[in-house]
Amino acid sequence: MTFAGFTQKDFDVFTIDGLEPRMAAIISSIRPKLETLGGEFTPLLSSLTGDDMFAHVAKHARRKVHPPKDTWVAFSTNKRGYKKHPHFQIGLWGTHLFIWFALINEAVDKPIFAERLKARQGEWLGQLPASFVWSIDHTKPDIIHTFNPEMLEHLAHVKKAEMLCGVTINSAQAIEKGAAILEDIKTTFTKLAPLYDLVLKNT
């Protein structure tokens, strides 16, 4: 499948009521595109990080009642999963596309990662584009426009703390870009790769 871009239909999936109808729409409309993006960006991320990356398209298998409010493909070094590891994501909420480097609640060694980030905060923060945004909860669409050092303190000391960094593109812009969104994703991952290196390799 050639990636032609996202459509309004893709974003409207999240307005469908009911778990089964929404999941059916995700599977038919969005999941094939995420699988294509997985194939597209696994080689790039492997090259950028120097590690073999594997794509994981969200299956939402644990959901029994509530329909998913977003969906994504994640990239990690583990063939079986990504949640316990620093990883990259591409995904959709009903309002926007997101492209993240993510340390989520299930990640192991978060205190170590936080200390590495704190030790070289000025260096990596200065390298990130000013347009990059942050999240401290991957289950909510809210974003934070300015980095706060408290994020690292929470990451180090709060078990369920999270920190995600990257880019969000509102649905209208993402649709308008069509296949050109691939360049935005490539650029974003290239800018985020040093964060991955720092938290895992301390380089």
TORKOL-4160 file (C-alpha; in steps of 0.2 Angstrom, whole numbers, padded with zeros to 4 digits, m for minus):
203
<pt num="1" X="0000" Y="0000" Z="0000"/>
<pt num="2" X="0006" Y="0017" Z="m0005"/>
<pt num="3" X="0003" Y="0030" Z="0009"/>
<pt num="4" X="m0008" Y="0044" Z="0001"/>
<pt num="5" X="m0011" Y="0054" Z="0017"/>
<pt num="6" X="m0025" Y="0055" Z="0030"/>
<pt num="7" X="m0043" Y="0060" Z="0026"/>
<pt num="8" X="m0057" Y="0068" Z="0036"/>
<pt num="9" X="m0065" Y="0051" Z="0037"/>
<pt num="10" X="m0049" Y="0045" Z="0047"/>
<pt num="11" X="m0051" Y="0058" Z="0060"/>
<pt num="12" X="m0070" Y="0056" Z="0060"/>
<pt num="13" X="m0068" Y="0038" Z="0066"/>
<pt num="14" X="m0067" Y="0044" Z="0084"/>
<pt num="15" X="m0084" Y="0052" Z="0083"/>
<pt num="16" X="m0092" Y="0034" Z="0080"/>
<pt num="17" X="m0102" Y="0028" Z="0095"/>
<pt num="18" X="m0099" Y="0011" Z="0102"/>
<pt num="19" X="m0083" Y="0000" Z="0104"/>
<pt num="20" X="m0087" Y="m0012" Z="0090"/>
<pt num="21" X="m0092" Y="0001" Z="0076"/>
<pt num="22" X="m0077" Y="0012" Z="0080"/>
<pt num="23" X="m0065" Y="m0003" Z="0080"/>
<pt num="24" X="m0072" Y="m0009" Z="0064"/>
<pt num="25" X="m0069" Y="0009" Z="0056"/>
<pt num="26" X="m0051" Y="0010" Z="0064"/>
<pt num="27" X="m0047" Y="m0007" Z="0057"/>
<pt num="28" X="m0054" Y="m0003" Z="0039"/>
<pt num="29" X="m0049" Y="0015" Z="0038"/>
<pt num="30" X="m0034" Y="0019" Z="0049"/>
<pt num="31" X="m0025" Y="0003" Z="0053"/>
<pt num="32" X="m0019" Y="0000" Z="0035"/>
<pt num="33" X="m0011" Y="0017" Z="0034"/>
<pt num="34" X="m0002" Y="0015" Z="0051"/>
<pt num="35" X="0004" Y="m0002" Z="0045"/>
<pt num="36" X="0011" Y="0007" Z="0029"/>
<pt num="37" X="0019" Y="0020" Z="0040"/>
<pt num="38" X="0027" Y="0006" Z="0051"/>
<pt num="39" X="0035" Y="m0001" Z="0035"/>
<pt num="40" X="0040" Y="0016" Z="0030"/>
<pt num="41" X="0049" Y="0022" Z="0045"/>
<pt num="42" X="0056" Y="0007" Z="0053"/>
<pt num="43" X="0071" Y="0007" Z="0042"/>
<pt num="44" X="0074" Y="0026" Z="0045"/>
<pt num="45" X="0073" Y="0024" Z="0064"/>
<pt num="46" X="0084" Y="0009" Z="0064"/>
<pt num="47" X="0097" Y="0020" Z="0054"/>
<pt num="48" X="0095" Y="0035" Z="0065"/>
<pt num="49" X="0097" Y="0026" Z="0082"/>
<pt num="50" X="0109" Y="0012" Z="0076"/>
<pt num="51" X="0097" Y="m0001" Z="0084"/>
<pt num="52" X="0085" Y="m0013" Z="0075"/>
<pt num="53" X="0067" Y="m0006" Z="0077"/>
<pt num="54" X="0051" Y="m0015" Z="0075"/>
<pt num="55" X="0034" Y="m0007" Z="0072"/>
<pt num="56" X="0019" Y="m0011" Z="0083"/>
<pt num="57" X="0001" Y="m0005" Z="0077"/>
<pt num="58" X="m0011" Y="m0003" Z="0091"/>
<pt num="59" X="m0023" Y="m0017" Z="0093"/>
<pt num="60" X="m0033" Y="m0010" Z="0107"/>
<pt num="61" X="m0036" Y="m0028" Z="0112"/>
<pt num="62" X="m0039" Y="m0025" Z="0131"/>
<pt num="63" X="m0054" Y="m0014" Z="0128"/>
<pt num="64" X="m0071" Y="m0022" Z="0132"/>
<pt num="65" X="m0082" Y="m0007" Z="0134"/>
<pt num="66" X="m0075" Y="0010" Z="0130"/>
<pt num="67" X="m0070" Y="0014" Z="0112"/>
<pt num="68" X="m0052" Y="0020" Z="0109"/>
<pt num="69" X="m0050" Y="0039" Z="0108"/>
<pt num="70" X="m0034" Y="0038" Z="0098"/>
<pt num="71" X="m0024" Y="0025" Z="0088"/>
<pt num="72" X="m0006" Y="0024" Z="0083"/>
<pt num="73" X="0009" Y="0014" Z="0077"/>
<pt num="74" X="0024" Y="0013" Z="0089"/>
<pt num="75" X="0042" Y="0009" Z="0086"/>
<pt num="76" X="0054" Y="0001" Z="0098"/>
<pt num="77" X="0069" Y="m0011" Z="0099"/>
<pt num="78" X="0058" Y="m0025" Z="0106"/>
<pt num="79" X="0049" Y="m0037" Z="0094"/>
<pt num="80" X="0035" Y="m0041" Z="0106"/>
<pt num="81" X="0030" Y="m0024" Z="0113"/>
<pt num="82" X="0035" Y="m0006" Z="0116"/>
<pt num="83" X="0027" Y="0001" Z="0132"/>
<pt num="84" X="0041" Y="m0004" Z="0143"/>
<pt num="85" X="0054" Y="0004" Z="0132"/>
<pt num="86" X="0058" Y="0022" Z="0125"/>
<pt num="87" X="0049" Y="0022" Z="0109"/>
<pt num="88" X="0043" Y="0033" Z="0094"/>
<pt num="89" X="0025" Y="0035" Z="0089"/>
<pt num="90" X="0014" Y="0041" Z="0075"/>
<pt num="91" X="m0004" Y="0042" Z="0078"/>
<pt num="92" X="m0021" Y="0051" Z="0077"/>
<pt num="93" X="m0033" Y="0059" Z="0089"/>
<pt num="94" X="m0049" Y="0066" Z="0082"/>
<pt num="95" X="m0042" Y="0083" Z="0082"/>
<pt num="96" X="m0024" Y="0080" Z="0077"/>
<pt num="97" X="m0009" Y="0069" Z="0071"/>
<pt num="98" X="0005" Y="0066" Z="0084"/>
<pt num="99" X="0023" Y="0062" Z="0081"/>
<pt num="100" X="0032" Y="0058" Z="0098"/>
<pt num="101" X="0047" Y="0051" Z="0106"/>
<pt num="102" X="0039" Y="0043" Z="0122"/>
<pt num="103" X="0043" Y="0037" Z="0139"/>
<pt num="104" X="0026" Y="0032" Z="0146"/>
<pt num="105" X="0020" Y="0025" Z="0162"/>
<pt num="106" X="0025" Y="0007" Z="0160"/>
<pt num="107" X="0043" Y="0011" Z="0154"/>
<pt num="108" X="0057" Y="0003" Z="0165"/>
<pt num="109" X="0072" Y="0013" Z="0171"/>
<pt num="110" X="0063" Y="0030" Z="0171"/>
<pt num="111" X="0073" Y="0037" Z="0185"/>
<pt num="112" X="0089" Y="0033" Z="0176"/>
<pt num="113" X="0083" Y="0041" Z="0160"/>
<pt num="114" X="0077" Y="0056" Z="0169"/>
<pt num="115" X="0094" Y="0058" Z="0177"/>
<pt num="116" X="0103" Y="0057" Z="0161"/>
<pt num="117" X="0091" Y="0070" Z="0153"/>
<pt num="118" X="0094" Y="0082" Z="0168"/>
<pt num="119" X="0113" Y="0080" Z="0167"/>
<pt num="120" X="0113" Y="0087" Z="0149"/>
<pt num="121" X="0097" Y="0097" Z="0149"/>
<pt num="122" X="0104" Y="0113" Z="0142"/>
<pt num="123" X="0112" Y="0103" Z="0128"/>
<pt num="124" X="0097" Y="0093" Z="0121"/>
<pt num="125" X="0084" Y="0106" Z="0125"/>
<pt num="126" X="0094" Y="0119" Z="0115"/>
<pt num="127" X="0094" Y="0107" Z="0100"/>
<pt num="128" X="0075" Y="0104" Z="0099"/>
<pt num="129" X="0065" Y="0116" Z="0088"/>
<pt num="130" X="0055" Y="0129" Z="0098"/>
<pt num="131" X="0039" Y="0122" Z="0089"/>
<pt num="132" X="0041" Y="0105" Z="0098"/>
<pt num="133" X="0028" Y="0102" Z="0111"/>
<pt num="134" X="0026" Y="0090" Z="0126"/>
<pt num="135" X="0014" Y="0079" Z="0134"/>
<pt num="136" X="0014" Y="0071" Z="0152"/>
<pt num="137" X="m0001" Y="0059" Z="0149"/>
<pt num="138" X="m0002" Y="0049" Z="0132"/>
<pt num="139" X="m0020" Y="0045" Z="0136"/>
<pt num="140" X="m0026" Y="0063" Z="0134"/>
<pt num="141" X="m0024" Y="0074" Z="0119"/>
<pt num="142" X="m0018" Y="0089" Z="0129"/>
<pt num="143" X="m0001" Y="0096" Z="0125"/>
<pt num="144" X="0011" Y="0108" Z="0134"/>
<pt num="145" X="0020" Y="0121" Z="0123"/>
<pt num="146" X="0035" Y="0124" Z="0135"/>
<pt num="147" X="0046" Y="0112" Z="0143"/>
<pt num="148" X="0045" Y="0112" Z="0162"/>
<pt num="149" X="0060" Y="0105" Z="0172"/>
<pt num="150" X="0047" Y="0098" Z="0184"/>
<pt num="151" X="0043" Y="0085" Z="0170"/>
<pt num="152" X="0060" Y="0077" Z="0174"/>
<pt num="153" X="0057" Y="0077" Z="0192"/>
<pt num="154" X="0041" Y="0068" Z="0190"/>
<pt num="155" X="0049" Y="0056" Z="0178"/>
<pt num="156" X="0062" Y="0052" Z="0191"/>
<pt num="157" X="0051" Y="0050" Z="0206"/>
<pt num="158" X="0033" Y="0046" Z="0201"/>
<pt num="159" X="0029" Y="0029" Z="0196"/>
<pt num="160" X="0016" Y="0033" Z="0183"/>
<pt num="161" X="0024" Y="0048" Z="0176"/>
<pt num="162" X="0026" Y="0051" Z="0158"/>
<pt num="163" X="0035" Y="0062" Z="0146"/>
<pt num="164" X="0032" Y="0063" Z="0127"/>
<pt num="165" X="0040" Y="0076" Z="0115"/>
<pt num="166" X="0037" Y="0080" Z="0097"/>
<pt num="167" X="0025" Y="0087" Z="0085"/>
<pt num="168" X="0006" Y="0089" Z="0083"/>
<pt num="169" X="m0002" Y="0094" Z="0067"/>
<pt num="170" X="m0020" Y="0098" Z="0067"/>
<pt num="171" X="m0032" Y="0087" Z="0057"/>
<pt num="172" X="m0035" Y="0100" Z="0044"/>
<pt num="173" X="m0017" Y="0103" Z="0041"/>
<pt num="174" X="m0013" Y="0085" Z="0041"/>
<pt num="175" X="m0026" Y="0081" Z="0028"/>
<pt num="176" X="m0020" Y="0096" Z="0017"/>
<pt num="177" X="m0002" Y="0089" Z="0017"/>
<pt num="178" X="m0007" Y="0072" Z="0010"/>
<pt num="179" X="0008" Y="0061" Z="0007"/>
<pt num="180" X="0019" Y="0076" Z="0010"/>
<pt num="181" X="0016" Y="0073" Z="0029"/>
<pt num="182" X="0029" Y="0059" Z="0027"/>
<pt num="183" X="0043" Y="0073" Z="0026"/>
<pt num="184" X="0036" Y="0081" Z="0042"/>
<pt num="185" X="0037" Y="0064" Z="0051"/>
<pt num="186" X="0055" Y="0061" Z="0044"/>
<pt num="187" X="0061" Y="0078" Z="0050"/>
<pt num="188" X="0053" Y="0076" Z="0067"/>
<pt num="189" X="0060" Y="0058" Z="0070"/>
<pt num="190" X="0077" Y="0065" Z="0065"/>
<pt num="191" X="0076" Y="0079" Z="0078"/>
<pt num="192" X="0070" Y="0067" Z="0091"/>
<pt num="193" X="0083" Y="0053" Z="0088"/>
<pt num="194" X="0096" Y="0062" Z="0100"/>
<pt num="195" X="0084" Y="0060" Z="0114"/>
<pt num="196" X="0083" Y="0042" Z="0112"/>
<pt num="197" X="0102" Y="0040" Z="0111"/>
<pt num="198" X="0104" Y="0050" Z="0127"/>
<pt num="199" X="0091" Y="0041" Z="0137"/>
<pt num="200" X="0097" Y="0024" Z="0132"/>
<pt num="201" X="0116" Y="0026" Z="0128"/>
<pt num="202" X="0120" Y="0042" Z="0137"/>
<pt num="203" X="0130" Y="0048" Z="0122"/>
